[in-house]
Amino acid sequence: MDWGQFGQQLATMARDLLAQDSFDATLQRITASATELVEGCDAAGILVLHDHQVETLAPTDQLVIDSDRLQAELGQGPCFDTAHSAQGERIFRINDLTEEKPRWPLFAPRAHELGVGSMMGFLLFTDTEEFGALNFYSRKTGSFIADSEQAGLLLASHAAIAFSSARTHAQMEHAVATRHVIGEAMGILMGSHHLTEDQAFDVLRRYSQETNIKLREVARRVCEKGGIP
């Protein structure tokens, strides 16, 4: 591998990540970069584990979605393990999924049936309830060598920072939007029922609790219908 050229490409990718205007666009740039920069990578995606629920973000190919679903179904697999573990392995590389894998006896043969020849993945983040990993797929066996792992690690390091920054920004935007729609719904209730701010909010809160519907969704429905649905 030409590490000088790779360094230039990585720097360009880092600038591109900063220029993305949304969380989804940032993730898509990350996984696209994986297929562009890491030799042997046919597909890439980000697996996020919410408690025991698996979510696939920015997959570049259906193969990524199918593999993540398989791991979720079986409760085993390298990406699943890496994403699920706050300790221990932060990187995995499997050169040949046609070989027997005692650690994943159910996953390996079925992943090969999906068309996966070799895999590689890197832990992106961990927090109290979530884990995430950037995963690389090849349809050929033996595609990921030591250089591939080093390149993937460097890319994942940049990706982890961009992922965290973009997610924080998206959460802030979501919080602002939530406050706005709740404020609008409160205004509707205050005007139509002659309520104070506290009383209007209490109406929304009680309805949310009684119906087990999130407060933002209740507020959205009030805005749409002009009152409590």
C-alpha positions as a printed Julia matrix, in Angstrom:
229×3 Matrix{Float64}:
   0.0     0.0    0.0
   1.17    3.52  -0.8
   0.79    5.06   2.66
   1.64    8.54   1.43
  -1.24    8.47  -1.03
  -3.48    6.85   1.57
  -2.68    9.67   4.0
  -3.71   12.26   1.44
  -6.95   10.39   0.73
  -7.64   10.12   4.46
  -7.11   13.85   4.91
  -9.54   14.54   2.07
 -12.07   12.22   3.67
 -11.69   13.99   7.03
 -12.43   17.33   5.37
 -15.4    15.81   3.55
 -16.81   14.5    6.82
 -16.71   17.97   8.34
 -18.53   19.36   5.31
 -21.53   17.03   5.52
 -24.77   18.76   6.45
 -26.57   15.92   8.22
 -26.01   12.89  10.43
 -27.07   10.49   7.67
 -24.79   12.17   5.12
 -21.84   11.85   7.51
 -22.46    8.14   8.0
 -22.86    7.56   4.27
 -19.55    9.31   3.63
 -17.86    7.13   6.25
 -19.02    3.84   4.74
 -18.4     5.01   1.17
 -14.85    5.91   2.21
 -14.39    2.4    3.57
 -15.04    0.89   0.15
 -12.9     3.53  -1.58
  -9.87    3.51   0.71
  -9.54    0.0    2.15
  -8.2    -2.51  -0.31
 -10.42   -5.57  -0.72
 -13.52   -3.95   0.78
 -16.63   -4.62  -1.32
 -19.16   -3.29   1.18
 -19.3    -1.5    4.51
 -21.79   -0.46   7.14
 -22.16    0.65  10.74
 -23.83   -1.73  13.16
 -25.37   -0.1   16.23
 -26.64   -2.21  19.1
 -29.35   -0.59  21.26
 -29.52   -2.93  24.23
 -30.25   -6.12  22.21
 -31.76   -4.44  19.14
 -29.53   -4.23  16.05
 -29.67   -1.28  13.67
 -27.73   -1.03  10.41
 -26.65    2.47   9.4
 -25.43    3.68   6.0
 -24.97    0.24   4.39
 -23.32    0.37   0.97
 -24.79   -2.97  -0.09
 -27.65   -5.31   0.8
 -24.99   -7.77   1.94
 -24.34   -5.57   5.01
 -28.01   -5.52   5.99
 -28.34   -9.27   5.54
 -25.25   -9.97   7.63
 -26.39   -7.72  10.47
 -29.85   -9.3   10.45
 -28.29  -12.74  10.57
 -26.15  -11.82  13.58
 -29.17  -10.34  15.34
 -31.21  -13.46  14.59
 -28.51  -15.8   15.87
 -27.21  -13.6   18.66
 -23.66  -14.28  17.51
 -21.1   -13.05  15.01
 -17.95  -10.91  14.94
 -19.64   -7.55  14.37
 -22.21   -8.37  17.01
 -19.47   -9.32  19.49
 -17.36   -6.24  18.79
 -20.33   -3.89  19.05
 -21.59   -5.61  22.2
 -18.35   -5.6   24.15
 -17.12   -2.51  25.95
 -14.03   -4.48  26.92
 -11.81   -6.93  25.12
 -11.49   -7.01  21.36
 -11.95   -3.7   19.56
 -10.88   -5.08  16.19
 -11.64   -8.32  14.39
 -10.42   -9.75  11.1
 -11.65  -13.03   9.61
  -9.78  -14.11   6.52
 -11.92  -17.04   5.46
 -15.56  -17.67   6.32
 -15.53  -20.97   4.46
 -13.51  -22.42   7.34
 -15.14  -23.7   10.51
 -15.35  -21.02  13.22
 -15.88  -22.56  16.68
 -16.63  -19.12  18.14
 -19.51  -18.59  15.67
 -20.58  -22.09  14.62
 -23.99  -20.95  13.36
 -23.05  -17.59  11.88
 -19.99  -18.47   9.76
 -21.57  -20.98   7.34
 -24.71  -18.91   6.88
 -22.7   -15.71   6.32
 -20.79  -17.53   3.61
 -24.12  -18.52   2.05
 -24.98  -14.81   1.93
 -21.82  -14.22  -0.08
 -19.39  -13.05   2.6
 -15.87  -14.35   2.06
 -13.99  -12.31   4.66
 -14.82   -9.64   7.22
 -13.17   -6.98   9.32
 -14.55   -4.56  11.9
 -13.63   -1.84  14.39
 -15.38   -0.64  17.52
 -16.53    2.96  16.95
 -18.04    3.86  20.28
 -19.51    2.54  23.5
 -21.76    4.16  26.02
 -24.14    3.0   28.73
 -26.74    1.42  26.48
 -25.3     1.48  22.97
 -22.37    0.06  21.04
 -21.35    0.7   17.47
 -18.91   -0.85  15.02
 -17.7     0.02  11.52
 -17.64   -3.18   9.5
 -15.95   -4.14   6.23
 -17.02   -6.98   3.94
 -15.42   -8.77   1.02
 -16.99  -11.4   -1.19
 -13.56  -13.04  -1.53
 -11.63  -14.97   1.08
  -8.3   -13.59   2.28
  -9.05  -10.03   1.15
  -8.1    -8.28   4.38
  -4.4    -8.38   5.21
  -2.37   -6.54   7.85
  -2.23   -3.39   5.69
  -6.02   -3.51   5.32
  -6.38   -3.67   9.09
  -4.06   -0.72   9.6
  -5.89    1.31   6.96
  -9.25    0.37   8.48
  -8.07    1.37  11.94
  -6.96    4.8   10.74
 -10.26    5.33   8.91
 -12.25    4.14  11.92
 -10.4     6.58  14.19
 -11.54    9.5   12.03
 -14.99    7.95  11.66
 -15.45    7.65  15.43
 -14.82   11.36  15.92
 -17.08   12.34  13.02
 -19.8     9.93  14.19
 -19.77   11.35  17.72
 -19.82   14.94  16.5
 -22.59   14.34  13.97
 -24.7    12.4   16.47
 -24.36   15.16  19.08
 -25.39   17.75  16.48
 -28.36   15.63  15.4
 -29.46   15.17  19.0
 -29.3    18.92  19.57
 -31.36   19.57  16.43
 -33.88   16.98  17.55
 -34.12   18.59  21.0
 -34.7    22.03  19.47
 -37.36   20.65  17.11
 -39.03   18.85  20.01
 -39.17   22.0   22.13
 -40.59   23.93  19.18
 -43.43   21.49  18.46
 -44.29   21.17  22.17
 -44.34   24.95  22.49
 -46.63   25.21  19.48
 -48.98   22.58  20.89
 -49.08   24.34  24.26
 -49.99   27.58  22.49
 -52.91   25.87  20.76
 -54.23   24.44  24.04
 -53.74   27.74  25.87
 -55.72   29.59  23.21
 -58.52   27.08  22.8
 -59.03   26.18  26.47
 -57.81   29.36  28.21
 -55.03   27.51  30.02
 -51.79   28.74  31.53
 -48.46   27.43  30.21
 -48.15   25.01  33.14
 -51.69   23.75  32.68
 -51.23   23.26  28.93
 -48.0    21.32  29.45
 -49.7    19.21  32.14
 -52.47   18.3   29.67
 -49.86   17.11  27.15
 -47.89   15.24  29.79
 -50.92   13.43  31.22
 -52.18   12.43  27.76
 -48.73   11.12  26.9
 -48.62    9.0   30.06
 -52.18    7.7   29.71
 -51.77    6.69  26.07
 -48.09    5.65  26.29
 -47.32    7.94  23.35
 -44.17   10.03  23.38
 -44.69   13.65  24.35
 -43.35   14.96  21.03
 -45.78   12.77  19.09
 -48.69   13.98  21.23
 -47.63   17.56  20.56
 -47.35   16.88  16.83
 -50.88   15.48  16.74
 -52.21   18.5   18.63
 -50.57   20.79  16.06
 -52.07   18.8   13.19
 -55.6    18.52  14.61
 -55.79   21.8   16.53
 -56.36   20.06  19.85
 -56.03   16.82  21.8
 -56.94   14.02  19.35
